[in-house]
Amino acid sequence: MNIKFLIASFFISTISFSQISESTGLYFAKEFSKDQALYKAKEYVMTQVIGVEGENLIKFEIDPLASASSGELTSLVYKCEVKNLSGLVLGFYGDRWNEAGVTYQAYAFKNLPENKALEILAKLDNYINDESKYLSADSDVKNMFFQYDDITFLIYYDGSTKIRVFWNGFDSEWESTAFGRTKRRFERKIEK
């Protein structure tokens, strides 16, 4: 009877503490989905971008544009006509370590007002198009990077164009599909 108990305990502890691959479909592969980013970004835009003040009713729009397949980066567009504000918010998600070495999941948002957002999206698009031969000549060997304000962008080709975005301790991958979707949807939303 003790052997059965020991074997059952072993299987239970193994199952309880096993890591399950996110690619199996058992759990969501996107750790920080567009829905989660939208939920948290509403408070960020309300307090940090628009600003909470007085008793006046302030209306604003916020819409998630695209989420990187890695779940590390989500783009959102916002617009507040009363305050004449619009722009792009990049939502970053990833693991962090505290002083005791404990890992925790963190997120943060970077606001890019409309003019800066248009400038950075165009700059990325131009660099990728102008340097496509350089990048694809030797897959995952040829790299290029540039800094814009406090964000650094590393562009490389690994079967498809990838953009790594470094900001505030985050290192997030923005694949070309999510980047293109962000650029198209952002431009369409701000034209309305």
C-alpha positions, -999 to +999 in steps of 0.1 A: +000+000+000+029+024+007+043+018-028+009+027-044+008+059-023+044+067-032+038+062-069+006+083-068+024+111-049+052+111-075+028+114-104+008+141-087+039+162-079+053+157-114+021+169-130+018+198-105+052+212-111+057+204-148+061+231-173+037+229-203+048+242-236+028+272-247+029+260-283+008+229-275-024+249-275-032+240-239-025+276-227-026+309-246+006+315-265+001+352-263+010+361-227-003+396-230-032+396-254-048+426-272-077+424-248-055+426-217-034+454-232-066+473-240-080+469-205-048+481-189-040+508-215-074+526-209-062+536-174-028+546-187-042+568-214-068+583-191-043+592-163-009+595-180-017+609-215-050+628-212-049+636-175-077+633-149-089+667-138-120+683-124-155+670-128-159+675-165-168+645-186-140+636-210-145+612-239-117+593-256-113+564-280-087+536-277-084+506-300-059+478-301-042+476-335-020+445-334-003+422-311+030+406-318+028+368-319+053+367-291+028+385-268+056+409-258+044+440-277+009+453-285+001+485-303-030+507-296-043+539-311-060+566-290-079+598-297-094+625-275-110+652-295-118+674-265-081+676-256-069+674-293-048+644-285-041+613-306-013+589-309+001+554-306+007+535-274+031+506-274+023+481-247+054+461-235+052+428-215+079+406-202+097+389-173+116+410-148+137+401-117+136+419-084+166+423-061+160+389-044+161+372-078+124+365-080+109+365-115+077+384-121+057+395-151+057+432-158+041+455-183+045+492-192+033+516-219+051+540-241+031+569-255+040+582-290+020+613-299+006+613-334+034+632-351+061+610-334+042+578-342+039+587-379+076+596-380+088+564-363+065+541-384+076+558-416+112+556-406+110+518-398+091+512-430+117+531-451+147+514-435+131+480-440+122+486-477+155+505-485+177+479-469+158+447-478+186+434-500+212+439-472+191+422-446+180+392-467+215+386-481+226+365-451+196+354-429+200+363-392+236+376-398+230+411-412+215+435-386+209+472-384+197+494-356+188+530-347+176+549-317+146+572-315+142+591-283+146+564-256+136+535-278+162+514-298+151+494-328+171+464-340+161+452-375+171+418-389+159+391-413+153+355-401+129+341-427+109+373-424+118+408-412+119+412-374+121+443-353+134+440-317+123+470-296+144+479-266+128+503-241+129+507-203+144+473-198+120+455-221+133+435-251+103+428-273+100+413-308+078+430-334+075+408-365+068+424-398+032+412-400+023+429-367+043+460-376+026+463-410-008+459-395+000+485-369+011+510-395-019+505-418-045+506-390-029+536-373-029+557-404-065+547-412-077+555-377-061+589-374-075+600-408-110+596-396 
